[in-house]
Amino acid sequence: MAKNKIGFGKILPKLLVILAFIVIAYFMLRHYDFSRSFSELLLVELLLGILIIEGLGLLLVYYLSKNINVLEAKTLRDLFRILSYVILLLYILYTLNISITGLLASAGFLGIVVGLAAQTTLSNFIAGVYLLSSKAFEPDDQVTINTWQYGMQPQSYPHDKFVPGFSGIIENIGLLYTTLRNEENVPILVPNSIVVQAMVINYRRTRNIKNSEELAKIQFDMDYSVSFEKMKKVIDELLRKDARVISYEMHIEYLHSQLYVITLHLHVKEGVNRRILRTDIFTEIIEKKNRMTAKT
C-alpha cells in the first residue's frame, strides 16, 4: 500500500522560516515596550499565534503521514487549524474586552446539534484515532476481522475449524474506514466503529512469523495405505523446490476410520498469492497421492 509519506526534508524549510519569525516575535514581546501601543502588542501576539498554529500543523501532517495517507493527514491538519484559529479569535476578542459568553453558548449548542446529526461519523472518526494510536494492527498485516454486525456464511470444511469473518491484508487505516484487501484482490471497507468492537486475528503478529512473511494453510486427506512418514518426505521435497515457501510445519490433524487428515502451515514470502499457491501445491499433492495409492 502506498501511503505517500511526507519526508521531514520537505517541511524543514517552512519550519525554519516559521521558527525564525517565532523567535523574532518572542524577542519583541520580551524586550519591546508595548505600554503605549496596545494594538501593536495585540498584532504581535496574533502573529505569534498564527506562526505556532502553522508550525504545529506542519509537524502534525509529517507525523500522521507515517500512519495514514497524506490526504487524510491534511484533513486532520485543517481540522486542527480551524479549532486553533477559533481559540485564537476568542482570545483576541477577550483581550479587546468583547463579551464572548454569547458566542460560547451558541458554539456549545451548535456542537450538540452537529454531534447528534453526525453521531455515526464521529464514532467512526474517534474509533479511527483509537486504532491508529493503539496499533493493534498496521498496514500490511494479515488479519481476520470477526464481527457480529456483518453476517457471513462460512465456507464448509469437513475436517477443520473455521473462523467466520473477513480475511486479507490491511491496506489502510483511515479516519472513517479500515481498508482490507482480500485474496481476490478486492478492497473491503469496514467502518472503524465496527472494527473496534470486532475480534481481530493478526497473523503477522504470530511469534514465529517475520514481517516479510505471510501465513497460508493447506489441509488434505490421506489414505491409511500411505504412511505419514512417506508422505512427509514427498511434501518436503515438493516444498523445498518452491521458491515462494520460506518454511513450513506439517502434522496430522485428525484420524478417521479410513483416512487421516494432514495440515500444512506455510510461511510464504510477502505478496505471494495464496490461492494460486494452494492450487499449485494441491495439484502436485494429488498427483503424488494418486501415484502412491496406485502402487499400494
C-alpha positions as CSV (number, residue, x, y, z in Angstrom):
1,M,0.0,0.0,0.0
2,A,1.4,3.4,-1.0
3,K,0.8,5.9,1.8
4,N,2.9,8.7,0.2
5,K,4.7,9.7,3.4
6,I,5.8,13.3,3.7
7,G,9.6,13.4,4.3
8,F,11.0,15.7,7.0
9,G,13.2,17.4,4.5
10,K,10.1,18.6,2.6
11,I,8.8,20.5,5.6
12,L,12.1,21.6,7.1
13,P,12.5,24.9,5.1
14,K,9.0,26.0,6.1
15,L,9.6,25.1,9.7
16,L,12.9,27.0,9.8
17,V,11.2,30.1,8.4
18,I,8.3,29.8,10.9
19,L,10.8,29.2,13.7
20,A,12.8,32.3,12.8
21,F,9.6,34.5,12.9
22,I,8.6,32.9,16.2
23,V,12.0,33.8,17.7
24,I,11.6,37.4,16.4
25,A,8.1,37.8,17.8
26,Y,9.1,36.3,21.1
27,F,12.1,38.6,21.3
28,M,9.8,41.6,20.6
29,L,7.4,40.6,23.4
30,R,10.3,40.3,25.9
31,H,12.3,43.3,25.1
32,Y,10.0,45.8,23.3
33,D,7.9,48.3,25.3
34,F,4.3,48.0,24.2
35,S,2.9,50.0,27.1
36,R,2.0,52.9,24.8
37,S,0.7,50.9,21.9
38,F,-1.8,48.1,22.8
39,S,-2.6,47.5,19.1
40,E,1.0,46.7,18.3
41,L,1.1,44.2,21.2
42,L,-2.1,42.6,20.0
43,L,-0.7,42.4,16.5
44,V,2.5,40.7,17.6
45,E,0.5,38.2,19.8
46,L,-1.7,37.5,16.8
47,L,1.3,36.9,14.6
48,L,2.9,34.6,17.2
49,G,-0.3,32.6,17.5
50,I,-0.6,32.2,13.7
51,L,3.0,31.1,13.4
52,I,2.7,28.5,16.2
53,I,-0.5,27.1,14.7
54,E,1.0,26.8,11.2
55,G,4.2,25.2,12.6
56,L,2.3,22.6,14.6
57,G,0.2,21.9,11.6
58,L,3.2,21.0,9.5
59,L,4.5,18.7,12.2
60,L,1.1,17.1,12.5
61,V,1.0,16.3,8.8
62,Y,4.5,14.9,9.0
63,Y,3.7,12.7,11.9
64,L,0.3,11.5,10.7
65,S,1.5,10.7,7.2
66,K,3.5,7.8,8.7
67,N,0.3,6.0,9.6
68,I,-2.4,7.3,7.3
69,N,-2.4,8.7,3.7
70,V,-1.4,12.3,3.1
71,L,-4.9,13.4,2.1
72,E,-6.3,12.2,5.5
73,A,-3.4,13.7,7.3
74,K,-4.0,17.1,5.7
75,T,-7.7,16.8,6.6
76,L,-6.8,16.4,10.2
77,R,-4.3,19.3,9.9
78,D,-7.1,21.5,8.6
79,L,-9.4,20.5,11.5
80,F,-6.7,21.3,13.9
81,R,-6.1,24.7,12.3
82,I,-9.8,25.6,12.4
83,L,-10.1,24.8,16.1
84,S,-6.9,26.6,16.9
85,Y,-7.9,29.7,15.0
86,V,-11.2,29.7,16.7
87,I,-9.5,29.6,20.1
88,L,-7.1,32.4,18.9
89,L,-10.0,34.5,17.8
90,L,-11.7,34.1,21.2
91,Y,-8.5,35.1,22.9
92,I,-8.2,38.2,20.8
93,L,-11.9,39.2,21.5
94,Y,-11.4,38.6,25.2
95,T,-8.2,40.8,25.1
96,L,-10.3,43.5,23.5
97,N,-12.8,43.2,26.3
98,I,-15.5,42.0,23.9
99,S,-18.0,39.7,25.6
100,I,-17.7,36.1,24.3
101,T,-20.3,34.5,26.6
102,G,-22.9,34.5,23.8
103,L,-20.5,33.1,21.3
104,L,-19.5,30.3,23.6
105,A,-23.2,29.4,24.4
106,S,-24.0,29.4,20.6
107,A,-21.0,27.3,19.9
108,G,-21.9,24.8,22.6
109,F,-25.5,24.5,21.3
110,L,-24.2,24.2,17.7
111,G,-21.8,21.5,18.8
112,I,-24.6,19.4,20.4
113,V,-26.7,19.7,17.2
114,V,-23.8,18.7,14.9
115,G,-22.8,15.9,17.3
116,L,-26.3,14.4,17.2
117,A,-26.5,14.7,13.4
118,A,-23.1,13.2,12.7
119,Q,-23.1,10.6,15.5
120,T,-22.1,7.7,13.3
121,T,-19.4,9.7,11.5
122,L,-18.0,11.0,14.8
123,S,-17.9,7.4,16.3
124,N,-16.0,6.2,13.2
125,F,-13.6,9.1,13.5
126,I,-12.9,8.6,17.2
127,A,-12.5,4.8,16.6
128,G,-10.1,5.6,13.8
129,V,-7.9,7.7,16.1
130,Y,-8.0,4.9,18.6
131,L,-6.9,2.3,16.1
132,L,-4.1,4.5,14.9
133,S,-2.8,5.1,18.4
134,S,-3.3,1.6,19.8
135,K,-1.5,-0.1,16.8
136,A,-3.4,-3.4,17.3
137,F,-2.7,-3.9,13.6
138,E,-0.9,-1.9,11.0
139,P,-0.9,-1.6,7.2
140,D,0.4,-4.8,5.5
141,D,-0.7,-7.0,8.5
142,Q,-2.6,-10.2,7.5
143,V,-5.7,-10.4,9.6
144,T,-9.2,-11.8,10.0
145,I,-11.9,-9.5,11.2
146,N,-14.7,-11.4,13.0
147,T,-17.7,-9.2,13.8
148,W,-21.4,-9.9,14.6
149,Q,-22.6,-6.8,12.7
150,Y,-22.0,-8.4,9.3
151,G,-23.5,-11.9,8.8
152,M,-21.3,-14.2,6.8
153,Q,-21.9,-17.8,5.9
154,P,-18.6,-19.6,6.5
155,Q,-17.2,-22.0,3.9
156,S,-17.7,-25.6,4.9
157,Y,-14.6,-27.5,5.9
158,P,-15.5,-31.0,7.0
159,H,-12.3,-31.5,9.0
160,D,-11.2,-28.0,10.0
161,K,-12.3,-25.3,12.5
162,F,-13.2,-22.1,10.7
163,V,-13.3,-18.5,12.0
164,P,-16.2,-16.7,10.1
165,G,-15.0,-13.3,9.2
166,F,-13.3,-11.2,6.5
167,S,-9.6,-12.1,5.9
168,G,-7.0,-10.2,4.0
169,I,-4.2,-7.7,4.2
170,I,-4.7,-4.4,5.9
171,E,-4.2,-1.8,3.2
172,N,-5.1,1.4,5.1
173,I,-6.4,2.6,8.5
174,G,-8.3,5.7,7.6
175,L,-10.2,8.3,9.6
176,L,-13.5,6.7,9.0
177,Y,-12.8,3.3,7.4
178,T,-10.3,0.5,7.6
179,T,-9.5,-1.0,4.2
180,L,-8.9,-4.7,3.9
181,R,-7.8,-6.3,0.6
182,N,-8.9,-10.0,0.4
183,E,-7.4,-12.9,-1.6
184,E,-9.4,-11.9,-4.6
185,N,-7.6,-8.5,-4.5
186,V,-11.0,-6.8,-3.7
187,P,-10.9,-4.0,-1.2
188,I,-13.3,-4.3,1.8
189,L,-14.0,-1.1,3.6
190,V,-15.1,-1.6,7.2
191,P,-16.3,1.3,9.4
192,N,-13.8,1.9,12.2
193,S,-16.5,1.8,14.9
194,I,-17.2,-1.8,13.7
195,V,-13.5,-2.8,13.7
196,V,-13.1,-1.5,17.3
197,Q,-15.8,-3.9,18.5
198,A,-14.6,-6.8,16.4
199,M,-12.3,-9.7,17.2
200,V,-9.2,-9.2,15.1
201,I,-6.8,-12.1,14.5
202,N,-3.5,-10.7,13.4
203,Y,-1.5,-13.5,11.8
204,R,1.5,-11.2,11.2
205,R,2.0,-10.9,15.0
206,T,2.4,-14.7,15.3
207,R,5.6,-15.3,17.2
208,N,7.4,-17.2,14.5
209,I,6.2,-15.1,11.6
210,K,8.6,-12.4,10.4
211,N,7.5,-9.1,8.9
212,S,8.5,-10.2,5.4
213,E,6.4,-13.4,5.7
214,E,2.7,-14.4,5.4
215,L,0.9,-17.5,6.6
216,A,-1.0,-19.9,4.4
217,K,-2.8,-23.1,5.5
218,I,-3.4,-26.3,3.5
219,Q,-5.3,-29.4,4.6
220,F,-6.0,-32.6,2.8
221,D,-7.0,-36.3,3.4
222,M,-4.7,-39.2,3.1
223,D,-5.4,-43.0,3.0
224,Y,-4.0,-45.2,5.7
225,S,-2.4,-47.2,3.0
226,V,0.1,-44.3,2.6
227,S,2.3,-43.8,5.7
228,F,2.7,-40.3,7.1
229,E,6.5,-40.5,7.1
230,K,6.4,-41.4,3.4
231,M,4.0,-38.5,2.6
232,K,6.1,-36.2,4.7
233,K,9.2,-36.9,2.6
234,V,7.2,-36.2,-0.6
235,I,5.8,-32.9,0.7
236,D,9.3,-31.9,2.0
237,E,10.8,-32.5,-1.5
238,L,7.9,-30.6,-3.1
239,L,8.1,-27.5,-0.9
240,R,11.8,-27.3,-0.9
241,K,11.7,-26.7,-4.7
242,D,9.0,-23.9,-4.3
243,A,10.8,-20.5,-4.0
244,R,7.6,-19.0,-2.7
245,V,7.7,-21.1,0.5
246,I,10.1,-20.0,3.2
247,S,9.4,-22.7,5.8
248,Y,6.5,-25.0,6.8
249,E,5.1,-27.1,9.6
250,M,3.3,-30.4,8.9
251,H,1.3,-32.6,11.3
252,I,-1.6,-35.0,11.5
253,E,-4.8,-33.1,12.4
254,Y,-7.5,-35.8,12.7
255,L,-7.9,-39.6,12.4
256,H,-10.9,-41.2,10.8
257,S,-12.0,-44.7,10.1
258,Q,-10.4,-44.9,6.6
259,L,-8.2,-41.9,6.4
260,Y,-6.2,-39.3,8.3
261,V,-6.0,-35.5,7.8
262,I,-2.7,-33.7,7.2
263,T,-2.3,-30.0,7.9
264,L,0.4,-27.8,6.4
265,H,1.2,-24.3,7.8
266,L,3.2,-22.5,5.2
267,H,5.3,-19.4,5.8
268,V,5.4,-17.8,2.4
269,K,7.1,-14.7,1.0
270,E,5.3,-11.4,1.3
271,G,2.9,-10.7,-1.6
272,V,2.5,-14.3,-2.7
273,N,-1.0,-15.1,-4.0
274,R,-2.1,-17.8,-1.5
275,R,-4.9,-19.0,-3.7
276,I,-2.6,-19.7,-6.6
277,L,0.0,-21.2,-4.2
278,R,-2.6,-23.6,-2.7
279,T,-3.9,-24.6,-6.1
280,D,-0.3,-25.4,-7.3
281,I,0.5,-27.4,-4.2
282,F,-2.8,-29.3,-4.2
283,T,-2.2,-30.2,-7.8
284,E,1.2,-31.7,-7.0
285,I,-0.1,-33.5,-3.9
286,I,-3.0,-35.1,-5.8
287,E,-0.6,-36.4,-8.5
288,K,1.8,-37.7,-5.8
289,K,-1.1,-39.2,-3.8
290,N,-2.6,-41.0,-6.8
291,R,0.8,-42.5,-7.7
292,M,1.5,-43.7,-4.2
293,T,-2.1,-45.1,-3.8
294,A,-1.8,-46.9,-7.2
295,K,1.4,-48.6,-6.1
296,T,-0.2,-49.9,-3.0
